[in-house]
Every structure is written in C-alpha cells, then in structure tokens.
Amino acid sequence: MNRTSAALVLAALAAPLAGCASPLVVDAAPYAADPDCARVMLAVPEVVGGLDMRATSSQATSAWGEDNALVMRCGVEPPDPPRRRVSRSRRRETPSTGSCSRRTMRGAR
C-alpha cells in the first residue's frame, strides 16, 4: 500500500470519529436510580433551545450544547420551599368583627 492510499484510509476512518466528543462528566444525583427518573429520562428531548443533546458520564443525566452546556440531573434532593417574608410595613390588619356593619355581615352570607 502506498502512502497516498494509507493517508486516504486513515482519513476515512478518522472522519466519523471527529464528530464524537467525549462525554460530559456529570455526577449522578443521590436518587438517580429511582424508577421515576427512568420515566423522565425516556421523555427527554434531543434538542433544547436549539442545543443538541450530548453524551454524559452518569445515569439519569442529560446535557445539551458544547460550550457552557445545559445540564439536567434527575434524582436530586428537592429544595425546601421558600419562606414567605412579609415586611412589617406591608402587613394588613384584619378588622375585628365589631367594625363590620350588619349590612356587611348579611352580604357575606
């Protein structure tokens, strides 16, 4: 085999591999093995916001885009619900029943 033929064979073999990027390293979430995650992962779209899906290194994870990838991990611990803060200046005082007229009381029934 001459050098030109060898170079063409190598180029032909390397071309399909050029599009293969290494998987994005993503740590699996604590509950990644939960059956609900399997259902979620089966429904994950191939494209999100114009970004193509790429391979990840862990179960129940997905990623889209090359630079600054969008990453999804199923099975994370849900955060606590936010606490509602009410400033003192915004508190509304509820009128006592003594301040309601009979007409208001009858209309509320």
N, C-alpha and C positions, 0 to 999 in steps of 0.2 A: 504494500500500500504506500503510495507516495505521500508527501507532506500535504499537498493540497487536499487530497481525499481525506486524510486524517483530520485536518482542520475542519472540513465540512461536516464530518461525522460528529466531532466534538461540539461544533456549533449547533447542530441539530439536536443533540442530547441536552445541551445546556439551555436552549431556548425555553422548553416547558418549565424547567426548574427556576428560571429567572423570575417568574411570576409568583413563586412560592415564597412567602415571607415566613419567618419563624413565628411561632405563636406568641401572642402577648401573654406575659406572665401575670396571672391574676390569682390571688389567694382565694381558696374556696371559703365560703361562709360557713359558720358553725352548723347550720341546719340544711346544708346543700343536698343531703341525701333524703330529705323529706319528699314523700310522693307528690305533694303539691308542686314542688319545684320541677318535677318531671313534666307535669302538665303545662306549666308556664313555659318551660324551655321548648316544648314542641310547638308553641304558638309564637315564638319569637320571629319577627320579620327579617328577611335577608338585607333589607335596606332601611335605614332610619335617617331621616333628614338629609337624604342624598348621599349618605355614607354607606359604603358596602361593609357587610359583615366580614370579620376576620377571625382566625382561629385563636383560641385561648388555651391556657395550660391546665385549667381546673374544671371540675364538674360544676354544673349549674351556673356557668358564667358565659357571657357573650360580650363581644366588643365590635364596634363599628368605627371605621376610619383608621388612617395610618398615624398621622401626627395628632397628638392630643386626642387620643381615642376616647370615644364614649363607651363606658364600661357598665355592664349590668351584672349584679351578683344576686342570685336568688338564695334565700335561706339566712339572711342577716337578722339579727335581733331587732325587732321593731323599736323605734324610739318611743320614749314616754310622750304622752300627749302634751302639747304646750299648755302652760298655765296661763289662764286669762288674767291679765293685770288690769285693774281699774284704778285710775288715779283718784285721789280724794276729791279733786275738783270736778270730776265727771260723775260722781255718784249722784243718783237721783233718789230723793227721799220719797217714800211711798206715803201718800196721805193716809191719815188714820180714818177709821170709819166714821168718826164724829164729824169730819169735814165734808162728808158726802150728803147731798140733799136727798130727800125722799124721791124726787123725780129721777135722779141719777141711779138710785138703788133699784127702782122699779124698772128702768130701762135696761139694766144689766141682767135681768132675769131671763 
